[in-house]
Amino acid sequence: MKIAEISGRQYRIFMVAGIHEDASYVECRAMDNGDCVCEIRIDSPEGLYLMPMAREADVDVVAETIAYAKEVARPSAGAASN
């Protein structure tokens, strides 16, 4: 899990294991209201997919979530996978 402050707002970015499929997910949630702001599906270290959201997302938040998804998708590259 990672806490990120972007544009004065705090976000919690974390990995969620898929239960009924092979994919895992990385979610980014706003800490002030718990809203899911961004979600990335991880099929493989090379297969990262931005999931559609019903509202606009800050580009910096999406970029930070993608960076974290890349870290956890490739734990052997020296990144923590928690």
C-alpha positions as CSV (number, residue, x, y, z in Angstrom):
1,M,0.0,0.0,0.0
2,K,1.1,3.5,-0.7
3,I,-0.2,6.9,0.5
4,A,0.3,9.7,-2.0
5,E,-0.5,13.4,-1.7
6,I,-1.4,14.9,-5.1
7,S,-2.6,18.5,-5.5
8,G,-3.2,18.8,-1.8
9,R,-5.4,15.7,-1.5
10,Q,-4.4,12.3,0.0
11,Y,-4.9,9.0,-1.8
12,R,-4.4,5.4,-0.7
13,I,-3.1,3.2,-3.6
14,F,-3.2,-0.5,-3.0
15,M,-3.3,-3.9,-4.7
16,V,-6.4,-6.1,-4.6
17,A,-6.1,-9.8,-5.6
18,G,-8.7,-11.1,-8.1
19,I,-10.8,-13.8,-6.6
20,H,-12.7,-15.2,-9.6
21,E,-10.2,-14.5,-12.4
22,D,-6.4,-14.5,-13.0
23,A,-6.1,-10.7,-12.9
24,S,-5.3,-8.5,-9.9
25,Y,-6.1,-4.9,-9.5
26,V,-4.6,-1.7,-8.1
27,E,-7.1,0.8,-6.7
28,C,-6.6,4.4,-5.8
29,R,-9.1,5.8,-3.3
30,A,-9.4,9.3,-2.0
31,M,-8.8,9.3,1.8
32,D,-11.2,12.0,2.6
33,N,-14.3,10.2,1.3
34,G,-13.2,6.7,0.2
35,D,-14.2,7.1,-3.4
36,C,-12.4,4.9,-5.9
37,V,-10.7,7.4,-8.2
38,C,-8.7,5.1,-10.4
39,E,-8.4,1.3,-11.0
40,I,-5.8,-0.6,-13.0
41,R,-6.2,-4.3,-13.9
42,I,-3.0,-6.3,-14.0
43,D,-3.1,-9.4,-16.2
44,S,0.7,-9.8,-16.3
45,P,3.8,-7.6,-15.8
46,E,3.3,-6.2,-19.3
47,G,-0.5,-6.2,-19.2
48,L,-1.8,-3.2,-17.3
49,Y,-5.2,-1.8,-18.2
50,L,-7.0,1.3,-17.0
51,M,-10.5,0.4,-16.0
52,P,-13.3,2.8,-17.0
53,M,-14.6,5.2,-14.4
54,A,-17.9,7.0,-14.2
55,R,-16.2,10.4,-13.6
56,E,-13.1,12.4,-14.5
57,A,-9.8,11.5,-12.9
58,D,-6.8,13.7,-12.2
59,V,-4.1,12.8,-14.7
60,D,-1.4,13.0,-11.9
61,V,-3.5,10.5,-9.8
62,V,-3.8,8.1,-12.7
63,A,0.0,8.4,-13.4
64,E,0.8,7.7,-9.8
65,T,-1.6,4.7,-9.8
66,I,0.0,3.3,-13.0
67,A,3.5,3.7,-11.5
68,Y,2.5,1.7,-8.4
69,A,0.8,-0.9,-10.6
70,K,4.1,-1.3,-12.5
71,E,6.0,-1.7,-9.2
72,V,3.7,-4.5,-7.9
73,A,3.5,-6.2,-11.2
74,R,7.3,-6.6,-11.3
75,P,8.2,-7.3,-7.6
76,S,11.5,-9.0,-8.7
77,A,12.7,-5.6,-10.0
78,G,13.3,-4.5,-6.3
79,A,9.8,-3.1,-5.5
80,A,7.7,-4.2,-2.6
81,S,4.6,-6.1,-3.4
82,N,2.4,-5.0,-0.5
